[in-house]
Amino acid sequence: MAAPKKYPDELRARAVRLYWESDPKPVIRRLAEQLGVHHEALRNWIRQDEADRGERDDRPTTSESEELRRLRRENAELKRANEILTVTCAAWAWLGGLWCFRFCRACR
């Protein structure tokens, strides 16, 4: 399970908006001190916003990260289900359920 977020989403959005609306661009460390957040957290939020805007290719967008997380969870569930079916099929074969060898791909 992931750790809870240290900063609320509203603060993140406000900090990134302040950075983009400032002209000239403020020093991230100074802006972070004014907002009461860690400068690396602010830097990461800005980088993520740049990725979401399509300005960076070196990191996935928020939607891509969410999809990847969802697909990894789904993959883990499917692996567990496959393991259960394999064990069940092997148990049936061991008990004399010869039908298993004809119908179950895992036992072939």
N, C-alpha and C positions, 0 to 999 in steps of 0.2 A: 504494500500500500504506500502511496506517495505521502510525503510529509505535507502538512497543511501549509497554505501560502502565508508568508510572513506579512505581505503587504496586500491590502484590498485592491481589487480590480479598478475601482474608481481612482485610487491614487496612482496606479500605473498609467491609466489613460490620461489623467491630468498631467503627470510628469512628462510623458511623451509629447502631449500637445503643447505644453509650455516650451519644450525644446524646439519643436518644429516652428512654432510661431515667433520665436525670438529671432531678432536680426540685429546684430550679428549673432551667430550661434554661440550660446554660452559654453563655458568650460564645464564639462560634465561633472567633474568633482565639486565645483562650486555650486552648481544647480542642485546636486544631490544633497549637499550640506544644508542648503536652504529648505529643501523639502523634507529633510530628516530621513533620508534613505541612504543605503550604501551605494557608493559610486559605481561599483561593478554591477549591482542590480540595475541601476539606471542605464548603464551602458548596454547591458543585455536586452533590456526592454526596447531601447532605441534600435538595436540591431534586429530584433525580432520584428519590429514595426517596418523596418526597411525591407525585410524579407517578405512580409505580408503585402507591401506595396509593389513588390517585384523589382526592387532596386538592388537586391543582393541575391546571388546564386549559391553562396557558400553555406546556407542553412535552409532547412525546409520551412515552409509557411506554417502558420498555426493550424490551418485545416489539414495540411499534409501530415503534420505531427499527430493530430487527433486520429486521422485515418490509419496511420501506422500503428498507433497504440491499440485501436479497435481491432485491426487485423492480427496483431500479435496475441491479443486476448482470445480471439476466435480460433487462431491456430493452436493455442494451448488447449482450448476446450476440445477441439477435434482430435488432438493427440491423446488426450485422456479418454475420449470416447473410443478411439481406435484401440487403445490398450485394453479397455474393458471388454470390447468385442473379441479381441484376440485371446484373452484369458478365458472368456466364456466359451469360445469355440474350442479351445484346447481342452477345457474341462469336459465338454460334451464328447469330444473325440476319445478322451481317456476313459469315459464312462461307457463307451461303446456306441456312441451316436455316429455311426459311419456316414450318415447323411452329411455331416459337417464337411467331410473332405470333398464332397461333390459340389457343395454350394458356397462354402466359405473361402474366399480368395486368400485370407490370411493363413489358412491351414494348408494350402497347396504347396 
